[in-house]
Structures are given as C-alpha cells and as structure tokens.
Amino acid sequence: MAGQTFKERRMFERIPCFLTGEYVTEDKKTVGVTCENISAGGANLVMPEVPEGFKATIKLITKDGRYMPLKGTVRWHKKEADSWRVGFCFDKTLSFPLKTFFDTNLWAVSF
C-alpha cells in the first residue's frame, strides 16, 4: 500500500553493537551467539539454531569479560544461510545503562 505509514512499536532505543556470547541447547550443547543490536527490552541475535520451546537464557560477554545471563523469549526468527536471525525479548526490562556493561562502540571503516 503505497504511502501508508506504520507506527513504531518499539518501546526502547536499539543500540547497534557487536557482542558475542553463548546459549546452551536443550541437549546441553553450548553454541555461539552474536548480538547485532540491543535495547532495554531485547536483542537482535544471530544463532546457529533457534532455541527449543522459544524460551532461553543467553549469556552475553560484558566489557570486563564476564558473562551476563539474560532470560527471554524468541519473538520472531528468520533463516539466513547457515544461521538464524532471532528477535529476542528479555523477560525483564534491563534497568541499567547498557553502555555501562556492554561495548556498544562501533567504528566505521572507510577506504
């Protein structure tokens, strides 16, 4: 529908980032996770598989190298080549400034 506008549904600002972490599958296998943007309410993840039952705890690596567990639910997922892009909604809104714990500085490189 040309010219139609849609209301923004997001409640929190998304912050572009490149965070890494992990997820433990139902069969106790640890797999890597990449986070491409994060907000107080959720994250955009790239994962090798979608969590069983769509409930999961991911662990993202903080600035000081520790794992921060974040419980949540997969709201959407899309297959991309050998991985899945996943919209992950946290069970509880994060109440701290994200930049305090996560390195959200992205450097643009131009040649």
N, C-alpha and C positions, 0 to 999 in steps of 0.2 A: 504494500500500500504506500504509494509514493507520498512523501511529505508528512507521513504520520510520525509523531514523536512518542517516545516512551518515557515514563517516569523512572528515574534511577531508584532501584530497590535497595542498594547497599546502604547500610547504616554507618559504616566506618570507612575511613580513608584507607585505600590499599597502598602499601609501600613496596615498590619494586625492590627485589633483593636476589641474592643467590646464596641460599642457605642449604646446608646438607644435613642429613640425619638418617634415621632408620625407622623401620617398622618391623615388628615381629608377627609373622603369619600365624594362622590357627595351628599349623603343624610345627610351630616353634622355629621356623627358618627366619633368619634376620636378612632383610633386604634394604637396599639403599633408597633414600628418598631425597628429592631435590625440591626446594621451595622457591618459586619464582616471584611471588608476591605474598605479603602477609598483612593482616589487619587485626584489630582487637577481636574481631568476630570469626576469623577463619583464614585459610591459606589456599593458594593455588599450588598444587603439588604435581610432580611428575614421578610416577611409581612404576615398577615393572609389573605389578598386578594390583587389582582392586581388592581392598580388604573384604574378607568373608563377612557376610551379615551387615556390611557397611558401617559398623561401629568399630572404632580402632583407637589406639594410642600411638601417636607418632612421637619421636624424640628428635628435636632439632638441636643442633650444636650451637651453643651460645658463644659470645665473644671470648669468654675465658676458657673455652674448650670443653665445657660440661654439657651434658645432655639435659634438655628441658622437656619433660613429658607433657604432651598436650592431648587430652581426650576429646574425641569428637565423632562426627558422622559424615559420611560421604553424601553430598547433596546431588552431585552430578559426576559423570565420568565419560571420557571420550577416548577411544583407541587411537593412538598415533604411532605408526611404525611398530617398534618393539616395546612400547611403553604405554602407559595410560596417563592422561591429564585428568586430575581429580580436583573438584571443588570440595574442600574440607571445612566444615563448620564446627568451631570449637563448642564443647558442651557449656563452658563458662566463658563469658567475655573476659578478655585479658585486661586487667585494670592497671597495668604499669606501662610506662612509655617504652614502646617496642625497641627504639634505638638504644635504650639502656642495656638491653640484653643481647640483641642481635645486630650483626654488622649489616646495615642496610645501605651502605655507601656503594654505589655502582659508578665505575669510572668509564666514561665513553671514550673509545679509542677511535681516532680517525686517521687515515693515511692519505 
